[in-house]
Amino acid sequence: MAAKVETMFSVRKKPWHGLGTIVMEAPTSAEALKLAGLDWQVIQEPIYTDFNEEIDGYKANVRDSDRKVLGVVSDRYKVVQNLDAFSFTDELLGKGVRYETAGSLQEGKKVWLLARLPREYIIAGERISPYLVFSNTHDGSGSVKVAVTPVRVVCNNTLNLALETANRSFSMIHTGNIKDKIQEAKDTLFMAEEYMDCLGSEFEQLRRQKMSDAQVKEYINQLLPMEKESTQTQSKNILRLREDMMKRYYDAPDLQKVGNNAYRFINAVSDFATHGNPLRRTANYNENLFARTIDGNPLIDKAYQLIKSA
């Protein structure tokens, strides 16, 4: 388990981000809250100087279970409790919601949950399962984020394409009327079906867009550029990464019958971005990979932009 993961659970197997304590059944929201170690609340307390003078305009966000100070925030900051996140997801998705993973990062400063939506889609002949990701920070460093993340079931690859025709994410800052904002998020996130429909149409277009071997090589070189002043070791590493991506395009068993087209290329890039070994695996590599399920993976986005501009 990565160094910055404090507590978490995962159902049956570790998901694509590679983290997790395994449980055998998808839990209810109440069970998930406990399994993830998120059954605590954030309370806001005044901050004082060494001379016992209260500092105006700021509060400390404190975890009630162990008195851990999670962050210092302005007095305009509104707390979104962990329980609120699960209640939000329960209400949004209704019956059939399955919590797949949830947990805490950086000693409670960041929390997340991931739920599998009840409906599965068959898109371009493939099983695609949409997930809902909810992330929140308690240290004042970021907003509440909610996103729909499509996952290609056969290989567990995320396919977060930044479509011009449909949104897949929503964020809100911790100020103002939080209840109204959560209601807005609920209204917006019924966009999931629209996004999945648009994704299906896009995949069909990508399947029809043929790619030559020369194009595949050219796009891979653009995605993994070789700098003019690269050292011999750096050049060798880039060539290794290019070869890895190339193999995922030509040799992946699940892509053999897809044809030489843009859909195959996007899946190869997604496989590389989701499961490839980086040149250097940092301590928070898995957390960053998981964060891209919300924000989008820049490598996949760049590949998609190259294809769209062809």
C-alpha positions as protocol buffer text, in pm:
chain_id: "A"
residue {
  index: 1
  type: MET
  ca { x: 0 y: 0 z: 0 }
}
residue {
  index: 2
  type: ALA
  ca { x: 135 y: 342 z: -96 }
}
residue {
  index: 3
  type: ALA
  ca { x: 290 y: 562 z: 170 }
}
residue {
  index: 4
  type: LYS
  ca { x: 24 y: 833 z: 171 }
}
residue {
  index: 5
  type: VAL
  ca { x: -277 y: 599 z: 200 }
}
residue {
  index: 6
  type: GLU
  ca { x: -408 y: 614 z: 556 }
}
residue {
  index: 7
  type: THR
  ca { x: -712 y: 383 z: 543 }
}
residue {
  index: 8
  type: MET
  ca { x: -916 y: 224 z: 264 }
}
residue {
  index: 9
  type: PHE
  ca { x: -1101 y: -85 z: 140 }
}
residue {
  index: 10
  type: SER
  ca { x: -1161 y: -242 z: -201 }
}
residue {
  index: 11
  type: VAL
  ca { x: -1400 y: -511 z: -323 }
}
residue {
  index: 12
  type: ARG
  ca { x: -1266 y: -855 z: -432 }
}
residue {
  index: 13
  type: LYS
  ca { x: -952 y: -731 z: -606 }
}
residue {
  index: 14
  type: LYS
  ca { x: -736 y: -423 z: -621 }
}
residue {
  index: 15
  type: PRO
  ca { x: -880 y: -178 z: -874 }
}
residue {
  index: 16
  type: TRP
  ca { x: -678 y: -14 z: -1148 }
}
residue {
  index: 17
  type: HIS
  ca { x: -506 y: 229 z: -913 }
}
residue {
  index: 18
  type: GLY
  ca { x: -339 y: -64 z: -735 }
}
residue {
  index: 19
  type: LEU
  ca { x: -443 y: 18 z: -379 }
}
residue {
  index: 20
  type: GLY
  ca { x: -666 y: -161 z: -139 }
}
residue {
  index: 21
  type: THR
  ca { x: -756 y: -389 z: 150 }
}
residue {
  index: 22
  type: ILE
  ca { x: -984 y: -653 z: 0 }
}
residue {
  index: 23
  type: VAL
  ca { x: -1341 y: -737 z: 107 }
}
residue {
  index: 24
  type: MET
  ca { x: -1553 y: -995 z: -74 }
}
residue {
  index: 25
  type: GLU
  ca { x: -1886 y: -814 z: -112 }
}
residue {
  index: 26
  type: ALA
  ca { x: -1979 y: -463 z: -221 }
}
residue {
  index: 27
  type: PRO
  ca { x: -2090 y: -297 z: 103 }
}
residue {
  index: 28
  type: THR
  ca { x: -2372 y: -59 z: 181 }
}
residue {
  index: 29
  type: SER
  ca { x: -2283 y: 305 z: 240 }
}
residue {
  index: 30
  type: ALA
  ca { x: -2287 y: 260 z: 619 }
}
residue {
  index: 31
  type: GLU
  ca { x: -2056 y: -42 z: 595 }
}
residue {
  index: 32
  type: ALA
  ca { x: -1833 y: 129 z: 339 }
}
residue {
  index: 33
  type: LEU
  ca { x: -1790 y: 430 z: 567 }
}
residue {
  index: 34
  type: LYS
  ca { x: -1656 y: 205 z: 845 }
}
residue {
  index: 35
  type: LEU
  ca { x: -1450 y: -24 z: 622 }
}
residue {
  index: 36
  type: ALA
  ca { x: -1282 y: 278 z: 467 }
}
residue {
  index: 37
  type: GLY
  ca { x: -1198 y: 422 z: 809 }
}
residue {
  index: 38
  type: LEU
  ca { x: -1403 y: 731 z: 728 }
}
residue {
  index: 39
  type: ASP
  ca { x: -1651 y: 711 z: 1016 }
}
residue {
  index: 40
  type: TRP
  ca { x: -1532 y: 1037 z: 1171 }
}
residue {
  index: 41
  type: GLN
  ca { x: -1637 y: 1400 z: 1148 }
}
residue {
  index: 42
  type: VAL
  ca { x: -1458 y: 1729 z: 1093 }
}
residue {
  index: 43
  type: ILE
  ca { x: -1521 y: 1995 z: 1355 }
}
residue {
  index: 44
  type: GLN
  ca { x: -1412 y: 2357 z: 1322 }
}
residue {
  index: 45
  type: GLU
  ca { x: -1238 y: 2526 z: 1611 }
}
residue {
  index: 46
  type: PRO
  ca { x: -1093 y: 2875 z: 1666 }
}
residue {
  index: 47
  type: ILE
  ca { x: -719 y: 2934 z: 1636 }
}
residue {
  index: 48
  type: TYR
  ca { x: -522 y: 3125 z: 1899 }
}
residue {
  index: 49
  type: THR
  ca { x: -182 y: 3295 z: 1911 }
}
residue {
  index: 50
  type: ASP
  ca { x: 79 y: 3205 z: 2172 }
}
residue {
  index: 51
  type: PHE
  ca { x: -68 y: 3490 z: 2376 }
}
residue {
  index: 52
  type: ASN
  ca { x: -412 y: 3326 z: 2374 }
}
residue {
  index: 53
  type: GLU
  ca { x: -554 y: 3581 z: 2131 }
}
residue {
  index: 54
  type: GLU
  ca { x: -808 y: 3441 z: 1885 }
}
residue {
  index: 55
  type: ILE
  ca { x: -709 y: 3484 z: 1519 }
}
residue {
  index: 56
  type: ASP
  ca { x: -998 y: 3639 z: 1330 }
}
residue {
  index: 57
  type: GLY
  ca { x: -1106 y: 3499 z: 994 }
}
residue {
  index: 58
  type: TYR
  ca { x: -960 y: 3148 z: 1030 }
}
residue {
  index: 59
  type: LYS
  ca { x: -1058 y: 2812 z: 1177 }
}
residue {
  index: 60
  type: ALA
  ca { x: -885 y: 2479 z: 1225 }
}
residue {
  index: 61
  type: ASN
  ca { x: -1046 y: 2171 z: 1071 }
}
residue {
  index: 62
  type: VAL
  ca { x: -1002 y: 1900 z: 1336 }
}
residue {
  index: 63
  type: ARG
  ca { x: -1084 y: 1529 z: 1311 }
}
residue {
  index: 64
  type: ASP
  ca { x: -1303 y: 1436 z: 1607 }
}
residue {
  index: 65
  type: SER
  ca { x: -1173 y: 1078 z: 1640 }
}
residue {
  index: 66
  type: ASP
  ca { x: -813 y: 1165 z: 1730 }
}
residue {
  index: 67
  type: ARG
  ca { x: -795 y: 1547 z: 1740 }
}
residue {
  index: 68
  type: LYS
  ca { x: -579 y: 1549 z: 1428 }
}
residue {
  index: 69
  type: VAL
  ca { x: -560 y: 1898 z: 1274 }
}
residue {
  index: 70
  type: LEU
  ca { x: -634 y: 1848 z: 904 }
}
residue {
  index: 71
  type: GLY
  ca { x: -589 y: 2207 z: 793 }
}
residue {
  index: 72
  type: VAL
  ca { x: -638 y: 2576 z: 857 }
}
residue {
  index: 73
  type: VAL
  ca { x: -917 y: 2737 z: 655 }
}
residue {
  index: 74
  type: SER
  ca { x: -1099 y: 3068 z: 630 }
}
residue {
  index: 75
  type: ASP
  ca { x: -1414 y: 3112 z: 834 }
}
residue {
  index: 76
  type: ARG
  ca { x: -1608 y: 3110 z: 504 }
}
residue {
  index: 77
  type: TYR
  ca { x: -1512 y: 2745 z: 451 }
}
residue {
  index: 78
  type: LYS
  ca { x: -1803 y: 2500 z: 477 }
}
residue {
  index: 79
  type: VAL
  ca { x: -1729 y: 2141 z: 578 }
}
residue {
  index: 80
  type: VAL
  ca { x: -1862 y: 1855 z: 365 }
}
residue {
  index: 81
  type: GLN
  ca { x: -1857 y: 1557 z: 601 }
}
residue {
  index: 82
  type: ASN
  ca { x: -1762 y: 1205 z: 489 }
}
residue {
  index: 83
  type: LEU
  ca { x: -2113 y: 1090 z: 574 }
}
residue {
  index: 84
  type: ASP
  ca { x: -2249 y: 1359 z: 341 }
}
residue {
  index: 85
  type: ALA
  ca { x: -2044 y: 1214 z: 55 }
}
residue {
  index: 86
  type: PHE
  ca { x: -2196 y: 868 z: 100 }
}
residue {
  index: 87
  type: SER
  ca { x: -2545 y: 1010 z: 151 }
}
residue {
  index: 88
  type: PHE
  ca { x: -2499 y: 1214 z: -166 }
}
residue {
  index: 89
  type: THR
  ca { x: -2403 y: 900 z: -361 }
}
residue {
  index: 90
  type: ASP
  ca { x: -2688 y: 694 z: -212 }
}
residue {
  index: 91
  type: GLU
  ca { x: -2942 y: 959 z: -308 }
}
residue {
  index: 92
  type: LEU
  ca { x: -2792 y: 1020 z: -649 }
}
residue {
  index: 93
  type: LEU
  ca { x: -2766 y: 658 z: -759 }
}
residue {
  index: 94
  type: GLY
  ca { x: -3048 y: 500 z: -563 }
}
residue {
  index: 95
  type: LYS
  ca { x: -3092 y: 125 z: -540 }
}
residue {
  index: 96
  type: GLY
  ca { x: -2821 y: -82 z: -702 }
}
residue {
  index: 97
  type: VAL
  ca { x: -2527 y: 138 z: -609 }
}
residue {
  index: 98
  type: ARG
  ca { x: -2217 y: -71 z: -531 }
}
residue {
  index: 99
  type: TYR
  ca { x: -1930 y: 84 z: -339 }
}
residue {
  index: 100
  type: GLU
  ca { x: -1608 y: -53 z: -485 }
}
residue {
  index: 101
  type: THR
  ca { x: -1343 y: 143 z: -296 }
}
residue {
  index: 102
  type: ALA
  ca { x: -1310 y: 435 z: -56 }
}
residue {
  index: 103
  type: GLY
  ca { x: -1046 y: 570 z: 172 }
}
residue {
  index: 104
  type: SER
  ca { x: -834 y: 843 z: 321 }
}
residue {
  index: 105
  type: LEU
  ca { x: -507 y: 994 z: 202 }
}
residue {
  index: 106
  type: GLN
  ca { x: -250 y: 1209 z: 379 }
}
residue {
  index: 107
  type: GLU
  ca { x: -379 y: 1143 z: 733 }
}
residue {
  index: 108
  type: GLY
  ca { x: -736 y: 1238 z: 647 }
}
residue {
  index: 109
  type: LYS
  ca { x: -663 y: 1553 z: 450 }
}
residue {
  index: 110
  type: LYS
  ca { x: -807 y: 1393 z: 134 }
}
residue {
  index: 111
  type: VAL
  ca { x: -1085 y: 1135 z: 107 }
}
residue {
  index: 112
  type: TRP
  ca { x: -1255 y: 960 z: -180 }
}
residue {
  index: 113
  type: LEU
  ca { x: -1513 y: 699 z: -271 }
}
residue {
  index: 114
  type: LEU
  ca { x: -1576 y: 510 z: -590 }
}
residue {
  index: 115
  type: ALA
  ca { x: -1912 y: 349 z: -670 }
}
residue {
  index: 116
  type: ARG
  ca { x: -2009 y: 133 z: -964 }
}
residue {
  index: 117
  type: LEU
  ca { x: -2322 y: 260 z: -1134 }
}
residue {
  index: 118
  type: PRO
  ca { x: -2605 y: 6 z: -1166 }
}
residue {
  index: 119
  type: ARG
  ca { x: -2616 y: 8 z: -1547 }
}
residue {
  index: 120
  type: GLU
  ca { x: -2356 y: -152 z: -1772 }
}
residue {
  index: 121
  type: TYR
  ca { x: -2318 y: -41 z: -2135 }
}
residue {
  index: 122
  type: ILE
  ca { x: -2229 y: -231 z: -2449 }
}
residue {
  index: 123
  type: ILE
  ca { x: -2040 y: 22 z: -2661 }
}
residue {
  index: 124
  type: ALA
  ca { x: -1875 y: -70 z: -2990 }
}
residue {
  index: 125
  type: GLY
  ca { x: -1923 y: -434 z: -2893 }
}
residue {
  index: 126
  type: GLU
  ca { x: -1742 y: -389 z: -2559 }
}
residue {
  index: 127
  type: ARG
  ca { x: -1865 y: -397 z: -2199 }
}
residue {
  index: 128
  type: ILE
  ca { x: -1811 y: -54 z: -2042 }
}
residue {
  index: 129
  type: SER
  ca { x: -1895 y: 3 z: -1675 }
}
residue {
  index: 130
  type: PRO
  ca { x: -1941 y: 361 z: -1558 }
}
residue {
  index: 131
  type: TYR
  ca { x: -1821 y: 450 z: -1209 }
}
residue {
  index: 132
  type: LEU
  ca { x: -1892 y: 753 z: -993 }
}
residue {
  index: 133
  type: VAL
  ca { x: -1588 y: 903 z: -820 }
}
residue {
  index: 134
  type: PHE
  ca { x: -1634 y: 1149 z: -533 }
}
residue {
  index: 135
  type: SER
  ca { x: -1329 y: 1319 z: -381 }
}
residue {
  index: 136
  type: ASN
  ca { x: -1302 y: 1581 z: -112 }
}
residue {
  index: 137
  type: THR
  ca { x: -1034 y: 1764 z: 85 }
}
residue {
  index: 138
  type: HIS
  ca { x: -1053 y: 1863 z: 451 }
}
residue {
  index: 139
  type: ASP
  ca { x: -739 y: 2078 z: 455 }
}
residue {
  index: 140
  type: GLY
  ca { x: -862 y: 2361 z: 232 }
}
residue {
  index: 141
  type: SER
  ca { x: -639 y: 2260 z: -59 }
}
residue {
  index: 142
  type: GLY
  ca { x: -910 y: 2172 z: -309 }
}
residue {
  index: 143
  type: SER
  ca { x: -1274 y: 2150 z: -401 }
}
residue {
  index: 144
  type: VAL
  ca { x: -1531 y: 1873 z: -389 }
}
residue {
  index: 145
  type: LYS
  ca { x: -1508 y: 1683 z: -717 }
}
residue {
  index: 146
  type: VAL
  ca { x: -1748 y: 1433 z: -868 }
}
residue {
  index: 147
  type: ALA
  ca { x: -1691 y: 1255 z: -1197 }
}
residue {
  index: 148
  type: VAL
  ca { x: -1816 y: 973 z: -1415 }
}
residue {
  index: 149
  type: THR
  ca { x: -1535 y: 734 z: -1507 }
}
residue {
  index: 150
  type: PRO
  ca { x: -1598 y: 474 z: -1780 }
}
residue {
  index: 151
  type: VAL
  ca { x: -1394 y: 155 z: -1741 }
}
residue {
  index: 152
  type: ARG
  ca { x: -1345 y: -101 z: -2018 }
}
residue {
  index: 153
  type: VAL
  ca { x: -1427 y: -420 z: -1831 }
}
residue {
  index: 154
  type: VAL
  ca { x: -1216 y: -671 z: -2026 }
}
residue {
  index: 155
  type: CYS
  ca { x: -887 y: -502 z: -1934 }
}
residue {
  index: 156
  type: ASN
  ca { x: -982 y: -263 z: -1650 }
}
residue {
  index: 157
  type: ASN
  ca { x: -873 y: 45 z: -1847 }
}
residue {
  index: 158
  type: THR
  ca { x: -1015 y: 388 z: -1782 }
}
residue {
  index: 159
  type: LEU
  ca { x: -1149 y: 573 z: -2088 }
}
residue {
  index: 160
  type: ASN
  ca { x: -1194 y: 929 z: -1968 }
}
residue {
  index: 161
  type: LEU
  ca { x: -1217 y: 1110 z: -2299 }
}
residue {
  index: 162
  type: ALA
  ca { x: -1265 y: 1485 z: -2280 }
}
residue {
  index: 163
  type: LEU
  ca { x: -1566 y: 1506 z: -2510 }
}
residue {
  index: 164
  type: GLU
  ca { x: -1679 y: 1841 z: -2649 }
}
residue {
  index: 165
  type: THR
  ca { x: -2038 y: 1715 z: -2657 }
}
residue {
  index: 166
  type: ALA
  ca { x: -2086 y: 1607 z: -2294 }
}
residue {
  index: 167
  type: ASN
  ca { x: -1937 y: 1675 z: -1951 }
}
residue {
  index: 168
  type: ARG
  ca { x: -1838 y: 1400 z: -1712 }
}
residue {
  index: 169
  type: SER
  ca { x: -1731 y: 1597 z: -1403 }
}
residue {
  index: 170
  type: PHE
  ca { x: -1846 y: 1861 z: -1157 }
}
residue {
  index: 171
  type: SER
  ca { x: -1663 y: 2050 z: -883 }
}
residue {
  index: 172
  type: MET
  ca { x: -1765 y: 2291 z: -610 }
}
residue {
  index: 173
  type: ILE
  ca { x: -1569 y: 2505 z: -366 }
}
residue {
  index: 174
  type: HIS
  ca { x: -1621 y: 2490 z: 11 }
}
residue {
  index: 175
  type: THR
  ca { x: -1792 y: 2828 z: 42 }
}
residue {
  index: 176
  type: GLY
  ca { x: -2143 y: 2962 z: -1 }
}
residue {
  index: 177
  type: ASN
  ca { x: -2452 y: 2743 z: 32 }
}
residue {
  index: 178
  type: ILE
  ca { x: -2312 y: 2390 z: 21 }
}
residue {
  index: 179
  type: LYS
  ca { x: -2658 y: 2227 z: 21 }
}
residue {
  index: 180
  type: ASP
  ca { x: -2755 y: 2418 z: -294 }
}
residue {
  index: 181
  type: LYS
  ca { x: -2428 y: 2323 z: -457 }
}
residue {
  index: 182
  type: ILE
  ca { x: -2473 y: 1955 z: -377 }
}
residue {
  index: 183
  type: GLN
  ca { x: -2821 y: 1975 z: -527 }
}
residue {
  index: 184
  type: GLU
  ca { x: -2668 y: 2132 z: -837 }
}
residue {
  index: 185
  type: ALA
  ca { x: -2417 y: 1846 z: -851 }
}
residue {
  index: 186
  type: LYS
  ca { x: -2703 y: 1598 z: -832 }
}
residue {
  index: 187
  type: ASP
  ca { x: -2878 y: 1767 z: -1121 }
}
residue {
  index: 188
  type: THR
  ca { x: -2557 y: 1787 z: -1322 }
}
residue {
  index: 189
  type: LEU
  ca { x: -2452 y: 1429 z: -1260 }
}
residue {
  index: 190
  type: PHE
  ca { x: -2756 y: 1288 z: -1425 }
}
residue {
  index: 191
  type: MET
  ca { x: -2528 y: 1376 z: -1718 }
}
residue {
  index: 192
  type: ALA
  ca { x: -2379 y: 1027 z: -1679 }
}
residue {
  index: 193
  type: GLU
  ca { x: -2618 y: 872 z: -1926 }
}
residue {
  index: 194
  type: GLU
  ca { x: -2569 y: 1155 z: -2175 }
}
residue {
  index: 195
  type: TYR
  ca { x: -2192 y: 1122 z: -2143 }
}
residue {
  index: 196
  type: MET
  ca { x: -2202 y: 744 z: -2196 }
}
residue {
  index: 197
  type: ASP
  ca { x: -2429 y: 785 z: -2501 }
}
residue {
  index: 198
  type: CYS
  ca { x: -2193 y: 1044 z: -2650 }
}
residue {
  index: 199
  type: LEU
  ca { x: -1896 y: 821 z: -2567 }
}
residue {
  index: 200
  type: GLY
  ca { x: -2063 y: 538 z: -2758 }
}
residue {
  index: 201
  type: SER
  ca { x: -2108 y: 758 z: -3065 }
}
residue {
  index: 202
  type: GLU
  ca { x: -1747 y: 873 z: -3041 }
}
residue {
  index: 203
  type: PHE
  ca { x: -1618 y: 516 z: -3016 }
}
residue {
  index: 204
  type: GLU
  ca { x: -1807 y: 422 z: -3331 }
}
residue {
  index: 205
  type: GLN
  ca { x: -1642 y: 711 z: -3515 }
}
residue {
  index: 206
  type: LEU
  ca { x: -1300 y: 610 z: -3384 }
}
residue {
  index: 207
  type: ARG
  ca { x: -1357 y: 255 z: -3507 }
}
residue {
  index: 208
  type: ARG
  ca { x: -1426 y: 387 z: -3857 }
}
residue {
  index: 209
  type: GLN
  ca { x: -1111 y: 603 z: -3854 }
}
residue {
  index: 210
  type: LYS
  ca { x: -839 y: 382 z: -4003 }
}
residue {
  index: 211
  type: MET
  ca { x: -477 y: 424 z: -3898 }
}
residue {
  index: 212
  type: SER
  ca { x: -169 y: 322 z: -4093 }
}
residue {
  index: 213
  type: ASP
  ca { x: 142 y: 181 z: -3927 }
}
residue {
  index: 214
  type: ALA
  ca { x: 319 y: 506 z: -4010 }
}
residue {
  index: 215
  type: GLN
  ca { x: 50 y: 708 z: -3829 }
}
residue {
  index: 216
  type: VAL
  ca { x: 71 y: 484 z: -3524 }
}
residue {
  index: 217
  type: LYS
  ca { x: 447 y: 536 z: -3506 }
}
residue {
  index: 218
  type: GLU
  ca { x: 418 y: 910 z: -3566 }
}
residue {
  index: 219
  type: TYR
  ca { x: 155 y: 956 z: -3292 }
}
residue {
  index: 220
  type: ILE
  ca { x: 354 y: 749 z: -3042 }
}
residue {
  index: 221
  type: ASN
  ca { x: 661 y: 961 z: -3114 }
}
residue {
  index: 222
  type: GLN
  ca { x: 456 y: 1275 z: -3051 }
}
residue {
  index: 223
  type: LEU
  ca { x: 313 y: 1136 z: -2727 }
}
residue {
  index: 224
  type: LEU
  ca { x: 658 y: 1033 z: -2607 }
}
residue {
  index: 225
  type: PRO
  ca { x: 892 y: 1293 z: -2760 }
}
residue {
  index: 226
  type: MET
  ca { x: 1267 y: 1267 z: -2767 }
}
residue {
  index: 227
  type: GLU
  ca { x: 1431 y: 1591 z: -2652 }
}
residue {
  index: 228
  type: LYS
  ca { x: 1727 y: 1716 z: -2858 }
}
residue {
  index: 229
  type: GLU
  ca { x: 1950 y: 1740 z: -2554 }
}
residue {
  index: 230
  type: SER
  ca { x: 1854 y: 1400 z: -2408 }
}
residue {
  index: 231
  type: THR
  ca { x: 2133 y: 1195 z: -2255 }
}
residue {
  index: 232
  type: GLN
  ca { x: 2200 y: 845 z: -2379 }
}
residue {
  index: 233
  type: THR
  ca { x: 2012 y: 701 z: -2080 }
}
residue {
  index: 234
  type: GLN
  ca { x: 1715 y: 932 z: -2135 }
}
residue {
  index: 235
  type: SER
  ca { x: 1698 y: 841 z: -2503 }
}
residue {
  index: 236
  type: LYS
  ca { x: 1713 y: 473 z: -2416 }
}
residue {
  index: 237
  type: ASN
  ca { x: 1427 y: 515 z: -2167 }
}
residue {
  index: 238
  type: ILE
  ca { x: 1207 y: 696 z: -2420 }
}
residue {
  index: 239
  type: LEU
  ca { x: 1269 y: 425 z: -2678 }
}
residue {
  index: 240
  type: ARG
  ca { x: 1168 y: 164 z: -2420 }
}
residue {
  index: 241
  type: LEU
  ca { x: 844 y: 348 z: -2344 }
}
residue {
  index: 242
  type: ARG
  ca { x: 767 y: 386 z: -2715 }
}
residue {
  index: 243
  type: GLU
  ca { x: 821 y: 15 z: -2766 }
}
residue {
  index: 244
  type: ASP
  ca { x: 592 y: -62 z: -2474 }
}
residue {
  index: 245
  type: MET
  ca { x: 311 y: 151 z: -2618 }
}
residue {
  index: 246
  type: MET
  ca { x: 365 y: 1 z: -2963 }
}
residue {
  index: 247
  type: LYS
  ca { x: 330 y: -351 z: -2821 }
}
residue {
  index: 248
  type: ARG
  ca { x: 7 y: -258 z: -2649 }
}
residue {
  index: 249
  type: TYR
  ca { x: -130 y: -148 z: -2987 }
}
residue {
  index: 250
  type: TYR
  ca { x: -18 y: -448 z: -3192 }
}
residue {
  index: 251
  type: ASP
  ca { x: 6 y: -735 z: -2941 }
}
residue {
  index: 252
  type: ALA
  ca { x: -267 y: -686 z: -2679 }
}
residue {
  index: 253
  type: PRO
  ca { x: -492 y: -997 z: -2700 }
}
residue {
  index: 254
  type: ASP
  ca { x: -811 y: -798 z: -2639 }
}
residue {
  index: 255
  type: LEU
  ca { x: -737 y: -567 z: -2936 }
}
residue {
  index: 256
  type: GLN
  ca { x: -656 y: -831 z: -3196 }
}
residue {
  index: 257
  type: LYS
  ca { x: -1001 y: -823 z: -3358 }
}
residue {
  index: 258
  type: VAL
  ca { x: -1061 y: -450 z: -3329 }
}
residue {
  index: 259
  type: GLY
  ca { x: -883 y: -355 z: -3653 }
}
residue {
  index: 260
  type: ASN
  ca { x: -614 y: -95 z: -3718 }
}
residue {
  index: 261
  type: ASN
  ca { x: -805 y: 215 z: -3623 }
}
residue {
  index: 262
  type: ALA
  ca { x: -822 y: 509 z: -3384 }
}
residue {
  index: 263
  type: TYR
  ca { x: -1033 y: 316 z: -3132 }
}
residue {
  index: 264
  type: ARG
  ca { x: -757 y: 58 z: -3102 }
}
residue {
  index: 265
  type: PHE
  ca { x: -499 y: 333 z: -3062 }
}
residue {
  index: 266
  type: ILE
  ca { x: -692 y: 508 z: -2785 }
}
residue {
  index: 267
  type: ASN
  ca { x: -726 y: 178 z: -2600 }
}
residue {
  index: 268
  type: ALA
  ca { x: -354 y: 106 z: -2637 }
}
residue {
  index: 269
  type: VAL
  ca { x: -268 y: 451 z: -2498 }
}
residue {
  index: 270
  type: SER
  ca { x: -521 y: 403 z: -2215 }
}
residue {
  index: 271
  type: ASP
  ca { x: -367 y: 64 z: -2133 }
}
residue {
  index: 272
  type: PHE
  ca { x: -20 y: 223 z: -2128 }
}
residue {
  index: 273
  type: ALA
  ca { x: -135 y: 516 z: -1914 }
}
residue {
  index: 274
  type: THR
  ca { x: -331 y: 296 z: -1672 }
}
residue {
  index: 275
  type: HIS
  ca { x: -103 y: -5 z: -1635 }
}
residue {
  index: 276
  type: GLY
  ca { x: 239 y: 85 z: -1779 }
}
residue {
  index: 277
  type: ASN
  ca { x: 550 y: 103 z: -1561 }
}
residue {
  index: 278
  type: PRO
  ca { x: 678 y: 461 z: -1531 }
}
residue {
  index: 279
  type: LEU
  ca { x: 1047 y: 545 z: -1559 }
}
residue {
  index: 280
  type: ARG
  ca { x: 1040 y: 640 z: -1193 }
}
residue {
  index: 281
  type: ARG
  ca { x: 772 y: 526 z: -951 }
}
residue {
  index: 282
  type: THR
  ca { x: 732 y: 798 z: -689 }
}
residue {
  index: 283
  type: ALA
  ca { x: 586 y: 737 z: -342 }
}
residue {
  index: 284
  type: ASN
  ca { x: 251 y: 888 z: -443 }
}
residue {
  index: 285
  type: TYR
  ca { x: 241 y: 738 z: -796 }
}
residue {
  index: 286
  type: ASN
  ca { x: -76 y: 532 z: -731 }
}
residue {
  index: 287
  type: GLU
  ca { x: -258 y: 824 z: -571 }
}
residue {
  index: 288
  type: ASN
  ca { x: -176 y: 1043 z: -873 }
}
residue {
  index: 289
  type: LEU
  ca { x: -297 y: 770 z: -1107 }
}
residue {
  index: 290
  type: PHE
  ca { x: -622 y: 746 z: -916 }
}
residue {
  index: 291
  type: ALA
  ca { x: -661 y: 1127 z: -921 }
}
residue {
  index: 292
  type: ARG
  ca { x: -661 y: 1110 z: -1301 }
}
residue {
  index: 293
  type: THR
  ca { x: -985 y: 913 z: -1289 }
}
residue {
  index: 294
  type: ILE
  ca { x: -1141 y: 1246 z: -1196 }
}
residue {
  index: 295
  type: ASP
  ca { x: -925 y: 1505 z: -1368 }
}
residue {
  index: 296
  type: GLY
  ca { x: -852 y: 1301 z: -1680 }
}
residue {
  index: 297
  type: ASN
  ca { x: -523 y: 1156 z: -1794 }
}
residue {
  index: 298
  type: PRO
  ca { x: -320 y: 1409 z: -1998 }
}
residue {
  index: 299
  type: LEU
  ca { x: -162 y: 1136 z: -2211 }
}
residue {
  index: 300
  type: ILE
  ca { x: -501 y: 994 z: -2315 }
}
residue {
  index: 301
  type: ASP
  ca { x: -632 y: 1346 z: -2376 }
}
residue {
  index: 302
  type: LYS
  ca { x: -333 y: 1428 z: -2598 }
}
residue {
  index: 303
  type: ALA
  ca { x: -379 y: 1103 z: -2796 }
}
residue {
  index: 304
  type: TYR
  ca { x: -746 y: 1186 z: -2846 }
}
residue {
  index: 305
  type: GLN
  ca { x: -660 y: 1539 z: -2962 }
}
residue {
  index: 306
  type: LEU
  ca { x: -407 y: 1403 z: -3213 }
}
residue {
  index: 307
  type: ILE
  ca { x: -668 y: 1170 z: -3356 }
}
residue {
  index: 308
  type: LYS
  ca { x: -938 y: 1439 z: -3372 }
}
residue {
  index: 309
  type: SER
  ca { x: -706 y: 1680 z: -3552 }
}
residue {
  index: 310
  type: ALA
  ca { x: -604 y: 1424 z: -3816 }
}
